[in-house]
């Protein structure tokens, strides 16, 4: 019964005689786009509408503007170069900014922000100069690696408005892009609030009740919130004016900040030594009761002892928040202030050449700010004692030769950074709205002025900034900002890594200074620092992103961007298909790989769904033969029909591939499909055919209707009506079939010749899986492992019997079937001559050995077999006695109609609660003259039965070994 390696091999097994085996040898559509031409004699002209028969010629080389291709050629039948090259007559050409104004300036100012004048002493005092240098190196390593990824993506194609969001979404696809874009929008909102808080801190330190010029009321958080709201209103007004005005404002602000920085650096060398610096009166650590005399820290000037004292870290309480500092918390505050590397990318909609400006401007701004920060840090460490650094965050103002320099610098740096993040947030929100990823919720964000400024998106962003300002202190907002931006940078590196790993031919950025390990290191650095800063905030943000991804996945996204997941899947599938060697197949890991031949899916939905249940994770291919001749067609008709079949697969929610071929007849078409379906080691091993009979076909498409669950309710798939129209009407019983009886049986013969198992399915229009779920009693999956046309072989099991059991067992393993059905195996016995108990016990042992849990039901078929015996001569019966070593069990023998009807009645009487019946399919006769008789006998045998599957197996499919 078992072969050497444990497989149940290609044998006939005697289930009566223990210990004996009787061995038997059963062996987008469309033609290529027309892009015009340049002839030798008319080299300065191009045919702009050749497809329409237009003979107008448009000058190209004499144009005052160089022609350019559109940003995407996909979906164009031809390209009108005149439209590409001609002047912008719409009046909406908003790309006016160069690399310095549009990228370097906003990035540099945003990276200076609160850190430049408000927190450099805080970082040096808490961490020491060695650790401060490490913090800057770590922060800028993450930033530079992310910048490399940004540069690679931005130079791989045209970058539209939305900047970083646009790049990530077009690389990763709408689900990931939408969720990450929303996260990046929130990061910009929080960052804007952070910088406004820094501005207010500078105001209150100088002009509040405890400041140098105390003329502003304050002292409570609500006064701070009022001043922050006023500054936010100023930012709103500037941003509503538009991107060009914003950029022009930043150039002036950058000039002011640079002058202030130069003044601070000069002051370190020019200021007198041992200068006492007052500790501000709003420091609760130094003045716990608020009534003590003024205390001072010391500015020593350039001093080696001071530098040595500030060499190592010494973490203390932050007097602004009252929290004890550590490496992660200091890094969070530092990093939150240098997160502006994408501010230039956010302005991509206003840049003349974003692919060129973004890399150059961002990298140069990062280098400029890094050098500035390190220089300031070393000067502070060499001139200020630790007590001063712990307790006065605004000490630079008092050591400056002209103190207003620092005040102006604080206001300019924080205000410009706030402006940059507010306008960046609005552009991302506008891009999200334009992409329709969040239904109609973000539609107002797409409203713009005549100049193209999304003023409603600016208003929405400003309102959210006002809400974030309620958090309060700069150091309290900073960890949130750092987490959000680190996750955004993580996803940017992920996008670039995915593009690089997919090895897509169209990923060829002009920026070459990156590789997969720069992306990977950037990703690892971002996610590690996220969890070090705040595991809680990071976990919440990641969970929120995952929920958003799921929501967007179930939304019908109106996008055609392409998804990196498809490229990665292709890359991996190709690699593993090459590793899948058909020569290494083993019966232990056998699974059905099915090619289902479908003529018209409108009458085959029940069969399609049923085969989806028995594939057990194997290959499932829907095959269709379109009758025709390619030479007689203007274009390939398969290309037009293929998308409808893919939509059918989506609608029925089955896991199947589609193969369609064009042939002169169905037999030839099936040969094509059997040979070409699948790839490498994934080729069909089983061919399924609908049954050939004269019954009226039934339209099962409506019965198989699937409903799609989406948020905000349950709705029908809107494409169902289109699918119904895409496939032909059900044929009438009087219509001629595509194949005749002989051709149909020939399909079976040819499939067996090609060493494929064969299934014939009948009455599956009766299968109602909804009733299966709601049935009160148990239903049965019946297996009749006997060739009823050779009843004398009832005591034997061959590959077909084992294949039937395997398929029935697989079906019973599917959840919907397992809950409502039981597997039942019929054992046909002769009550007069057979030892029924011994035979039943032997079959039970055999099923246990195969690990198939099934009920065994004895059927006395004496009276039915007697009808067959009575119709044959004794010589005929003697001649047909089964002999081991022959193929007799699998053969078909013509039997009297009375016998077929009696056998049909016997099966029907035992199928009252049957959901599906599996019957033995014998080999067709060798003579074509007997094909019709063969088909008639099968028709009589299966008349009026429940859904029935005729099975013929050729190969071992079960194993008894580990």
URQUI-V215094 format. One record per residue. N is the residue number from 0. SS is DSSP state (hx for helix, st for strand, lp for the rest). PSI is psi in whole degrees, 0 to 359 (999 if undefined). OMEGA is omega in degrees with one decimal (NA if undefined). Layout:
((N;SS;PSI;OMEGA) (N;SS;PSI;OMEGA))
This chain:
((0;lp;330;179.4) (1;lp;143;178.2) (2;lp;182;-174.3) (3;lp;322;-177.9) (4;lp;13;174.1) (5;lp;354;-179.7) (6;st;149;173.0) (7;lp;101;-163.4) (8;lp;184;-173.0) (9;lp;72;-174.8) (10;lp;165;167.8) (11;lp;127;-172.3) (12;st;127;175.0) (13;st;116;-177.3) (14;lp;9;177.3) (15;lp;309;-175.1) (16;lp;110;178.9) (17;lp;138;174.8) (18;lp;3;-179.2) (19;lp;143;176.3) (20;lp;130;176.4) (21;lp;113;-171.7) (22;lp;135;175.5) (23;lp;140;-178.4) (24;lp;77;174.3) (25;lp;87;-177.8) (26;lp;999;NA) (27;lp;96;177.9) (28;lp;162;176.3) (29;lp;153;177.9) (30;lp;166;-179.5) (31;lp;144;-178.8) (32;lp;139;176.0) (33;st;117;-176.4) (34;lp;15;179.4) (35;lp;184;-177.9) (36;lp;164;171.7) (37;lp;113;179.7) (38;lp;165;-177.2) (39;lp;321;-176.5) (40;lp;350;180.0) (41;lp;55;-171.2) (42;lp;345;-178.3) (43;lp;14;-179.0) (44;st;155;177.4) (45;st;139;177.2) (46;st;110;-172.7) (47;lp;349;-178.3) (48;lp;50;-175.5) (49;hx;327;-177.5) (50;hx;336;-179.7) (51;hx;2;-179.9) (52;lp;10;179.7) (53;lp;130;-178.0) (54;lp;10;179.0) (55;lp;137;178.2) (56;st;135;-176.8) (57;st;128;178.7) (58;st;134;176.9) (59;lp;306;-171.0) (60;lp;343;-179.7) (61;lp;1;-179.4) (62;lp;146;179.0) (63;lp;343;179.0) (64;lp;141;176.7) (65;lp;132;-179.7) (66;lp;151;179.7) (67;lp;148;173.9) (68;lp;155;174.6) (69;lp;166;-177.7) (70;lp;340;174.5) (71;lp;130;178.0) (72;lp;354;-177.9) (73;lp;136;177.3) (74;lp;0;-180.0) (75;lp;134;173.1) (76;lp;326;175.1) (77;st;168;-178.0) (78;lp;127;177.6) (79;lp;102;-176.2) (80;hx;335;178.5) (81;hx;320;178.9) (82;hx;327;-179.3) (83;hx;327;-171.2) (84;hx;336;-172.0) (85;lp;168;-179.5) (86;lp;155;178.9) (87;lp;108;-178.2) (88;lp;358;-177.6) (89;lp;343;-177.5) (90;lp;14;-175.6) (91;lp;36;176.0) (92;lp;99;-172.0) (93;lp;2;-177.6) (94;lp;91;-172.9) (95;lp;353;-171.9) (96;st;143;175.1) (97;lp;187;-175.9) (98;hx;322;-177.5) (99;hx;309;-178.1) (100;hx;321;-172.9) (101;hx;338;-175.0) (102;hx;298;-174.8) (103;hx;313;-175.6) (104;hx;305;-179.7) (105;hx;325;179.8) (106;hx;313;-178.8) (107;hx;315;-178.5) (108;hx;321;179.8) (109;hx;326;179.0) (110;hx;339;172.0) (111;hx;299;173.3) (112;hx;233;-174.6) (113;hx;340;-173.3) (114;hx;327;-168.3) (115;hx;313;-176.0) (116;hx;343;-174.1) (117;hx;328;-171.2) (118;hx;6;178.8) (119;hx;321;177.7) (120;hx;322;177.1) (121;hx;314;-177.7) (122;hx;315;-179.7) (123;hx;318;-179.3) (124;hx;317;-178.4) (125;hx;319;-170.2) (126;hx;343;-173.1) (127;hx;159;-173.1) (128;hx;327;179.5) (129;hx;311;-179.4) (130;hx;329;175.7) (131;hx;316;176.7) (132;hx;318;178.1) (133;hx;320;178.6) (134;hx;315;178.8) (135;hx;318;179.0) (136;hx;318;178.5) (137;hx;312;-178.7) (138;hx;314;-177.1) (139;hx;335;172.2) (140;hx;312;177.2) (141;hx;316;-178.1) (142;hx;314;-176.5) (143;hx;319;177.7) (144;hx;322;176.9) (145;hx;322;177.2) (146;hx;321;177.6) (147;hx;319;177.3) (148;hx;318;177.8) (149;hx;316;-179.0) (150;hx;319;179.5) (151;hx;313;-177.9) (152;hx;318;-175.1) (153;hx;339;178.5) (154;lp;13;178.8) (155;lp;6;179.7) (156;lp;182;-178.3) (157;lp;128;179.6) (158;lp;123;-179.7) (159;lp;188;178.1) (160;lp;148;-177.8) (161;lp;345;171.8) (162;lp;241;-176.3) (163;hx;320;177.6) (164;hx;315;-178.6) (165;hx;315;-177.5) (166;hx;315;-177.1) (167;hx;316;-176.8) (168;hx;321;-180.0) (169;hx;340;178.0) (170;hx;315;-174.4) (171;hx;347;-178.5) (172;lp;168;-171.7) (173;hx;322;-177.2) (174;hx;305;179.7) (175;hx;318;-179.3) (176;hx;318;-179.9) (177;hx;316;-178.9) (178;hx;318;179.7) (179;hx;322;176.8) (180;hx;319;177.8) (181;hx;320;177.0) (182;hx;319;-179.7) (183;hx;325;174.9) (184;hx;314;178.6) (185;hx;321;178.8) (186;hx;318;178.6) (187;hx;324;177.5) (188;hx;311;179.1) (189;hx;321;-179.0) (190;hx;320;176.3) (191;hx;316;177.8) (192;hx;322;178.2) (193;hx;313;-176.5) (194;hx;326;174.8) (195;hx;322;176.3) (196;hx;321;176.5) (197;hx;321;177.3) (198;hx;314;-179.5) (199;hx;322;177.7) (200;hx;317;177.2) (201;hx;322;178.1) (202;hx;311;-174.6) (203;hx;328;177.8) (204;hx;334;-177.6) (205;hx;322;-172.2) (206;hx;4;176.6) (207;lp;185;-176.8) (208;lp;329;-178.6) (209;lp;15;-176.7) (210;lp;182;-179.9) (211;lp;325;179.1) (212;lp;79;-170.7) (213;lp;79;177.3) (214;lp;354;178.6) (215;lp;135;174.6) (216;lp;153;-180.0) (217;lp;206;-179.8) (218;lp;346;177.7) (219;lp;163;-178.5) (220;hx;332;-177.4) (221;hx;328;171.7) (222;hx;317;177.3) (223;hx;319;-179.8) (224;hx;323;178.0) (225;hx;313;179.9) (226;hx;321;178.0) (227;hx;321;179.0) (228;hx;322;178.3) (229;hx;316;178.6) (230;hx;320;176.9) (231;hx;323;177.9) (232;hx;321;176.6) (233;hx;316;177.6) (234;hx;320;179.4) (235;hx;315;-178.4) (236;hx;316;179.9) (237;hx;317;-176.9) (238;hx;328;178.6) (239;hx;330;179.2) (240;hx;324;174.1) (241;lp;170;-174.6) (242;hx;320;-178.3) (243;hx;317;177.5) (244;hx;321;177.7) (245;hx;312;-178.6) (246;hx;317;179.3) (247;hx;324;177.1) (248;hx;319;-175.9) (249;hx;325;179.6) (250;hx;317;178.0) (251;hx;318;-179.1) (252;hx;319;179.3) (253;hx;319;178.0) (254;hx;317;179.1) (255;hx;315;-178.0) (256;hx;317;179.6) (257;hx;318;177.9) (258;hx;318;179.2) (259;hx;319;178.7) (260;hx;317;177.8) (261;hx;319;178.0) (262;hx;321;178.7) (263;hx;315;-178.4) (264;hx;317;178.4) (265;hx;322;-178.2) (266;hx;327;177.7) (267;hx;327;-178.8) (268;hx;331;-173.3) (269;hx;337;-175.5) (270;lp;146;179.6) (271;lp;157;-175.7) (272;lp;163;177.6) (273;lp;52;178.7) (274;st;119;178.1) (275;st;138;-179.5) (276;st;125;-178.5) (277;st;142;171.5) (278;lp;128;-176.0) (279;lp;147;-176.1) (280;lp;347;179.5) (281;lp;19;177.9) (282;lp;104;-176.4) (283;lp;344;179.2) (284;lp;316;-179.8) (285;lp;322;-178.9) (286;lp;76;-176.8) (287;lp;330;-179.7) (288;lp;352;177.2) (289;lp;9;-175.8) (290;lp;358;-176.1) (291;lp;164;175.0) (292;lp;157;-178.9) (293;lp;132;177.5) (294;lp;159;-175.0) (295;st;153;168.0) (296;st;180;-172.5) (297;st;128;167.6) (298;st;114;-172.7) (299;lp;350;-168.3) (300;lp;180;-178.3) (301;lp;115;-171.6) (302;lp;128;-178.6) (303;hx;326;178.7) (304;hx;315;177.4) (305;hx;316;179.3) (306;hx;318;178.9) (307;hx;320;178.6) (308;hx;330;-177.8) (309;lp;17;-174.5) (310;lp;315;-173.0) (311;lp;161;-179.0) (312;lp;153;175.0) (313;lp;86;-171.7) (314;lp;134;178.5) (315;lp;183;-179.2) (316;st;137;174.7) (317;lp;118;-173.9) (318;lp;347;177.9) (319;lp;321;-177.0) (320;lp;342;-177.0) (321;lp;10;-178.8) (322;lp;145;175.5) (323;st;131;-176.1) (324;lp;157;172.5) (325;lp;183;-176.4) (326;hx;312;-175.8) (327;hx;318;-177.4) (328;hx;323;176.7) (329;hx;319;177.7) (330;hx;321;179.8) (331;hx;317;-179.3) (332;hx;319;178.4) (333;hx;311;-174.6) (334;hx;325;-179.5) (335;hx;338;-177.4) (336;lp;351;-177.2) (337;lp;29;-174.3) (338;lp;19;-172.4) (339;hx;19;-174.3) (340;hx;340;-178.6) (341;hx;2;-179.4) (342;hx;327;175.6) (343;hx;319;178.0) (344;hx;328;178.5) (345;hx;339;178.6) (346;lp;15;-173.7) (347;hx;331;179.8) (348;hx;340;-179.7) (349;hx;358;-177.0) (350;st;140;177.5) (351;lp;314;-178.9) (352;lp;78;-175.7) (353;hx;325;-179.3) (354;hx;334;178.6) (355;hx;320;-173.2) (356;hx;320;-175.4) (357;hx;310;179.7) (358;hx;311;-176.0) (359;hx;312;-177.6) (360;hx;318;-177.1) (361;hx;314;-179.0) (362;hx;318;179.8) (363;hx;323;177.5) (364;hx;320;178.5) (365;hx;317;178.9) (366;hx;317;-179.5) (367;hx;313;-178.0) (368;hx;324;179.8) (369;hx;313;179.1) (370;hx;318;-179.9) (371;hx;314;-179.0) (372;hx;315;-179.3) (373;hx;319;179.1) (374;hx;314;178.3) (375;hx;318;-177.8) (376;hx;316;179.6) (377;hx;322;177.4) (378;hx;320;178.3) (379;hx;315;-179.0) (380;hx;332;-176.7) (381;hx;354;-172.9) (382;hx;345;-172.7) (383;st;135;178.8) (384;lp;164;-171.1) (385;hx;323;-179.4) (386;hx;318;178.6) (387;hx;317;-177.7) (388;hx;327;178.8) (389;hx;324;-162.5) (390;hx;0;176.8) (391;lp;106;-177.2) (392;lp;351;-177.0) (393;lp;28;-175.1) (394;hx;336;-178.7) (395;hx;331;-179.3) (396;hx;321;-175.7) (397;hx;338;178.5) (398;hx;357;-179.6) (399;lp;146;179.4) (400;lp;323;175.5) (401;lp;97;-172.1) (402;lp;324;179.6) (403;hx;341;176.4) (404;hx;314;-177.9) (405;hx;320;178.7) (406;hx;313;179.2) (407;hx;319;179.8) (408;hx;317;178.1) (409;hx;311;-177.8) (410;hx;317;-177.2) (411;hx;314;-176.2) (412;hx;313;-178.1) (413;hx;320;-179.5) (414;hx;318;-179.9) (415;hx;320;178.4) (416;hx;320;177.1) (417;hx;317;177.5) (418;hx;315;-179.1) (419;hx;317;-178.5) (420;hx;327;178.0) (421;hx;314;179.8) (422;hx;328;175.6) (423;hx;317;178.2) (424;hx;319;-179.0) (425;hx;321;179.7) (426;hx;322;177.2) (427;hx;317;179.6) (428;hx;320;177.7) (429;hx;317;-179.9) (430;hx;320;176.4) (431;hx;319;178.0) (432;hx;319;179.6) (433;hx;333;-179.6) (434;lp;355;175.2) (435;lp;36;-179.3) (436;lp;337;-175.0) (437;lp;47;177.4) (438;lp;226;-179.1) (439;lp;2;-174.5) (440;lp;319;-175.9) (441;lp;11;179.7) (442;hx;321;177.8) (443;hx;332;-178.1) (444;hx;346;-178.9) (445;hx;355;-179.8) (446;lp;129;-177.7) (447;lp;168;172.7) (448;lp;176;177.7) (449;lp;331;178.6) (450;lp;358;177.8) (451;lp;9;-179.5) (452;lp;123;-177.4) (453;lp;79;-171.9) (454;hx;330;178.0) (455;hx;320;176.3) (456;hx;323;176.3) (457;hx;317;179.6) (458;hx;316;179.7) (459;hx;315;179.7) (460;hx;319;-179.3) (461;hx;320;178.4) (462;hx;317;179.4) (463;hx;324;175.8) (464;hx;318;178.7) (465;hx;323;178.2) (466;hx;319;-179.3) (467;hx;327;-179.5) (468;hx;342;178.1) (469;hx;341;178.4) (470;hx;321;174.0) (471;lp;244;-167.2) (472;lp;150;178.6) (473;hx;313;-177.4) (474;hx;341;176.9) (475;hx;328;179.9) (476;hx;331;-171.9) (477;hx;314;-179.6) (478;hx;321;177.9) (479;hx;316;179.6) (480;hx;314;-178.5) (481;hx;316;-179.6) (482;hx;312;-178.1) (483;hx;317;-178.6) (484;hx;322;177.5) (485;hx;320;177.1) (486;hx;323;176.7) (487;hx;318;178.7) (488;hx;325;174.8) (489;hx;314;-178.2) (490;hx;329;176.0) (491;hx;314;176.1) (492;hx;323;177.8) (493;hx;317;179.7) (494;hx;315;-179.2) (495;hx;319;178.5) (496;hx;319;179.9) (497;hx;319;178.2) (498;hx;320;179.5) (499;hx;319;-178.1) (500;hx;328;-178.5) (501;hx;340;178.8) (502;lp;38;179.1) (503;lp;135;-178.7) (504;lp;330;-177.3) (505;lp;358;174.2) (506;lp;91;179.4) (507;lp;72;-178.6) (508;lp;148;177.2) (509;lp;339;174.8) (510;lp;120;-170.8) (511;lp;354;-172.0) (512;lp;60;175.6) (513;lp;162;173.9) (514;lp;178;-174.3) (515;hx;327;-177.8) (516;hx;336;172.6) (517;hx;321;176.7) (518;hx;316;-177.8) (519;hx;316;178.8) (520;hx;318;177.0) (521;hx;318;178.1) (522;hx;312;-177.8) (523;hx;315;179.0) (524;hx;317;-179.0) (525;hx;311;-173.6) (526;hx;325;178.0) (527;hx;314;-179.5) (528;hx;328;175.6) (529;hx;309;-177.2) (530;hx;330;176.2) (531;hx;321;-180.0) (532;hx;309;179.4) (533;lp;106;179.1) (534;hx;327;-178.3) (535;hx;308;179.4) (536;hx;318;-179.0) (537;hx;315;-180.0) (538;hx;317;179.0) (539;hx;316;-179.2) (540;hx;318;-179.7) (541;hx;317;177.8) (542;hx;318;178.3) (543;hx;317;178.5) (544;hx;317;-179.5) (545;hx;318;176.9) (546;hx;317;-179.6) (547;hx;322;176.6) (548;hx;317;179.9) (549;hx;317;179.0) (550;hx;314;-179.1) (551;hx;330;179.0) (552;hx;322;-179.2) (553;hx;353;176.2) (554;lp;139;176.1) (555;lp;98;-173.2) (556;lp;124;-178.5) (557;lp;58;-175.1) (558;lp;152;175.1) (559;lp;45;-176.2) (560;lp;338;-166.7) (561;lp;153;-178.2) (562;lp;135;179.6) (563;hx;334;178.9) (564;hx;323;178.5) (565;hx;319;178.7) (566;hx;319;179.3) (567;hx;319;178.3) (568;hx;315;178.7) (569;hx;315;-177.7) (570;hx;315;-177.8) (571;hx;319;-179.4) (572;hx;317;178.0) (573;hx;317;-179.0) (574;hx;316;-177.3) (575;hx;333;174.7) (576;hx;323;176.4) (577;hx;330;179.2) (578;hx;342;-178.3) (579;lp;102;-173.7) (580;lp;118;-179.0) (581;hx;338;178.8) (582;hx;346;-179.0) (583;hx;13;179.9) (584;lp;147;177.9) (585;lp;144;-174.7) (586;hx;334;179.5) (587;hx;331;-176.0) (588;hx;22;178.1) (589;lp;145;172.2) (590;lp;152;179.6) (591;lp;132;174.4) (592;lp;107;-159.7) (593;st;134;167.4) (594;st;112;179.9) (595;st;118;178.0) (596;st;122;-176.5) (597;lp;126;176.6) (598;lp;305;178.7) (599;lp;113;-176.2) (600;hx;341;-179.7) (601;hx;333;179.1) (602;hx;9;-173.8) (603;lp;13;-175.4) (604;hx;323;178.8) (605;hx;318;178.7) (606;hx;316;-179.7) (607;hx;316;-179.5) (608;hx;322;-178.9) (609;hx;315;179.2) (610;hx;328;176.2) (611;hx;331;179.7) (612;hx;331;-174.8) (613;hx;6;-177.6) (614;lp;338;176.3) (615;lp;52;177.4) (616;lp;10;179.7) (617;lp;181;178.3) (618;lp;136;178.2) (619;st;119;-177.2) (620;st;128;170.6) (621;st;117;-179.0) (622;st;138;180.0) (623;st;134;178.4) (624;st;121;175.9) (625;st;123;-176.9) (626;st;128;179.4) (627;lp;183;-179.4) (628;lp;122;-176.8) (629;hx;326;-179.2) (630;hx;337;179.4) (631;hx;1;-176.8) (632;lp;147;177.0) (633;lp;330;178.0) (634;lp;167;-176.6) (635;lp;114;-179.3) (636;hx;341;179.0) (637;hx;324;-178.2) (638;hx;327;179.9) (639;hx;327;-174.5) (640;hx;333;-173.5) (641;hx;315;179.8) (642;hx;327;178.8) (643;hx;323;178.8) (644;hx;324;175.3) (645;hx;321;176.6) (646;hx;325;176.9) (647;hx;316;177.9) (648;hx;317;178.0) (649;hx;317;-176.0) (650;hx;317;-179.2) (651;hx;352;178.9) (652;lp;51;175.8) (653;lp;160;-179.4) (654;lp;87;-173.7) (655;lp;155;170.0) (656;st;167;179.8) (657;st;132;173.4) (658;st;126;178.5) (659;st;137;178.6) (660;st;157;177.7) (661;st;124;-178.0) (662;st;165;-178.6) (663;lp;338;175.2) (664;lp;167;-174.1) (665;hx;322;-178.0) (666;hx;313;178.2) (667;hx;320;179.1) (668;hx;322;178.4) (669;hx;323;176.8) (670;hx;317;178.2) (671;hx;310;-172.9) (672;hx;319;-179.7) (673;hx;324;-176.2) (674;hx;325;-172.4) (675;hx;343;-178.3) (676;lp;142;-178.5) (677;lp;182;-176.4) (678;st;133;176.6) (679;lp;235;179.8) (680;lp;357;178.2) (681;st;86;179.6) (682;lp;148;179.8) (683;lp;138;172.5) (684;lp;357;-177.6) (685;st;131;178.6) (686;st;129;-179.9) (687;st;134;178.4) (688;st;144;168.7) (689;st;158;-174.9) (690;lp;147;179.5) (691;lp;111;176.5) (692;lp;183;-177.2) (693;lp;20;179.5) (694;lp;155;177.6) (695;lp;124;177.9) (696;lp;149;-180.0) (697;lp;141;178.7) (698;lp;110;-178.1) (699;lp;8;-176.1) (700;lp;315;178.8) (701;lp;325;179.4) (702;lp;329;-179.0) (703;lp;11;-176.6) (704;lp;131;178.4) (705;lp;146;175.0) (706;st;140;-177.2) (707;st;125;179.1) (708;st;120;175.1) (709;st;168;178.4) (710;lp;151;-174.2) (711;lp;27;171.7) (712;st;175;-179.0) (713;st;125;-177.4) (714;st;157;176.3) (715;st;152;173.8) (716;lp;122;-175.0) (717;lp;346;-177.4) (718;lp;6;-175.9) (719;hx;315;-179.9) (720;hx;321;177.5) (721;hx;322;178.8) (722;hx;318;179.1) (723;hx;321;-179.7) (724;hx;337;-175.3) (725;hx;334;-177.3) (726;lp;150;-175.2) (727;lp;160;177.0) (728;lp;157;176.5) (729;lp;134;-179.9) (730;lp;149;174.6) (731;lp;159;-176.1) (732;lp;335;-179.8) (733;lp;348;-179.2) (734;lp;148;179.1) (735;lp;138;178.8) (736;lp;161;-179.8) (737;lp;337;177.4) (738;lp;151;173.3) (739;lp;182;-175.4) (740;hx;316;-178.0) (741;hx;317;179.7) (742;hx;325;179.8) (743;hx;312;178.6) (744;hx;328;177.7) (745;hx;327;175.2) (746;hx;318;179.8) (747;hx;315;-178.6) (748;hx;315;-177.5) (749;hx;322;178.2) (750;hx;320;178.6) (751;hx;324;176.9) (752;hx;325;179.6) (753;lp;12;175.2) (754;lp;44;176.0) (755;lp;139;170.1) (756;st;155;-176.0) (757;st;135;172.3) (758;st;134;171.4) (759;st;129;-174.2) (760;st;129;-178.1) (761;st;150;175.3) (762;lp;24;-178.6) (763;lp;359;168.7) (764;lp;343;177.2) (765;lp;345;-175.7) (766;lp;118;178.9) (767;lp;103;-176.7) (768;hx;338;175.0) (769;hx;318;176.9) (770;hx;327;177.8) (771;hx;321;-179.4) (772;hx;328;-173.4) (773;hx;0;-177.8) (774;lp;142;-178.2) (775;lp;312;-178.0) (776;lp;177;178.0) (777;lp;140;171.8) (778;st;168;-172.1) (779;st;145;167.3) (780;st;109;-172.9) (781;st;137;176.0) (782;st;126;176.1) (783;st;85;-173.9) (784;lp;61;-179.5) (785;lp;138;173.3) (786;lp;100;-173.9) (787;hx;344;176.4) (788;hx;354;174.2) (789;hx;70;-173.2) (790;hx;338;-179.9) (791;hx;349;179.0) (792;hx;13;-174.6) (793;lp;341;-178.6) (794;lp;5;-173.6) (795;st;150;173.9) (796;st;130;174.2) (797;lp;191;-177.7) (798;hx;326;178.8) (799;hx;316;178.6) (800;hx;317;179.0) (801;hx;323;178.1) (802;hx;320;176.7) (803;hx;314;178.9) (804;hx;319;180.0) (805;hx;314;179.9) (806;hx;318;179.3) (807;hx;321;178.3) (808;hx;318;178.0) (809;hx;316;179.8) (810;hx;320;-179.4) (811;hx;346;177.5) (812;hx;344;178.1) (813;lp;136;-171.7) (814;hx;311;-176.9) (815;hx;324;-179.5) (816;hx;323;-177.9) (817;hx;324;-176.8) (818;hx;335;-171.9) (819;hx;352;-174.6) (820;st;160;172.2) (821;st;151;177.3) (822;st;132;-177.0) (823;st;126;179.7) (824;st;127;-179.5) (825;st;132;176.9) (826;st;110;-178.1) (827;st;123;-175.2) (828;st;157;173.7) (829;lp;109;-174.4) (830;lp;335;-176.6) (831;lp;317;-170.9) (832;lp;338;-175.0) (833;lp;147;169.3) (834;lp;90;-169.8) (835;hx;320;-178.8) (836;hx;318;-179.9) (837;hx;320;-179.7) (838;hx;319;179.3) (839;hx;319;179.7) (840;hx;319;-179.9) (841;hx;319;178.0) (842;hx;321;179.0) (843;hx;317;177.3) (844;hx;319;-179.9) (845;hx;316;178.9) (846;hx;323;177.4) (847;hx;321;179.3) (848;hx;327;177.0) (849;lp;357;-179.6) (850;lp;38;177.8) (851;lp;116;179.2) (852;lp;113;-176.5) (853;lp;151;171.2) (854;st;142;176.0) (855;st;125;179.8) (856;st;123;179.7) (857;st;137;177.7) (858;st;122;177.1) (859;st;112;-176.9) (860;lp;28;-179.5) (861;hx;311;-174.1) (862;hx;327;-179.9) (863;hx;315;-178.7) (864;hx;328;178.1) (865;hx;325;177.3) (866;hx;323;178.1) (867;hx;319;-179.2) (868;hx;321;-177.9) (869;hx;335;-176.8) (870;hx;349;-178.1) (871;lp;153;175.7) (872;lp;159;-179.8) (873;hx;327;-179.5) (874;hx;321;179.3) (875;hx;319;-176.8) (876;hx;320;178.7) (877;hx;323;-179.3) (878;hx;336;-174.7) (879;lp;13;176.5) (880;lp;131;-174.2) (881;lp;135;179.2) (882;lp;123;178.4) (883;lp;144;179.1) (884;lp;5;176.9) (885;lp;174;178.1) (886;lp;23;-171.9) (887;hx;323;-173.9) (888;hx;328;-175.8) (889;hx;351;-172.7) (890;st;156;172.9) (891;lp;141;172.7) (892;lp;134;178.6) (893;lp;126;-178.7) (894;lp;159;179.8) (895;lp;151;179.2) (896;hx;325;179.6) (897;hx;320;179.6) (898;hx;316;179.5) (899;hx;318;-179.8) (900;hx;320;178.7) (901;hx;320;178.1) (902;hx;320;176.7) (903;hx;318;178.8) (904;hx;322;179.3) (905;hx;316;179.8) (906;hx;318;-180.0) (907;hx;318;-178.2) (908;hx;339;178.8) (909;lp;16;-175.3) (910;lp;30;-177.3) (911;lp;320;-179.3) (912;lp;33;-176.3) (913;st;133;175.8) (914;st;316;-179.7) (915;st;142;177.8) (916;st;133;175.1) (917;st;123;-179.6) (918;st;156;-178.6) (919;st;130;176.6) (920;lp;112;178.1) (921;lp;164;175.6) (922;st;142;175.0) (923;lp;155;178.1) (924;lp;157;-177.1) (925;lp;335;-178.3) (926;lp;131;178.9) (927;hx;337;179.0) (928;hx;340;-179.6) (929;hx;3;-178.5) (930;hx;318;-177.8) (931;hx;318;178.4) (932;hx;317;178.2) (933;hx;314;-178.1) (934;hx;322;178.3) (935;hx;320;179.1) (936;hx;318;177.6) (937;hx;323;179.4) (938;hx;313;179.3) (939;hx;318;-177.8) (940;hx;325;-173.9) (941;lp;10;-177.7) (942;lp;130;173.8) (943;lp;18;176.8) (944;lp;167;169.7) (945;lp;178;176.2) (946;st;126;-168.9) (947;st;139;177.1) (948;st;115;170.6) (949;st;133;-172.0) (950;st;134;168.8) (951;st;121;-178.8) (952;lp;146;-178.8) (953;lp;334;-168.2) (954;lp;157;175.0) (955;lp;137;-178.4) (956;lp;354;-178.6) (957;lp;155;-177.8) (958;st;147;179.0) (959;lp;8;-178.6) (960;lp;164;174.9) (961;lp;999;NA))
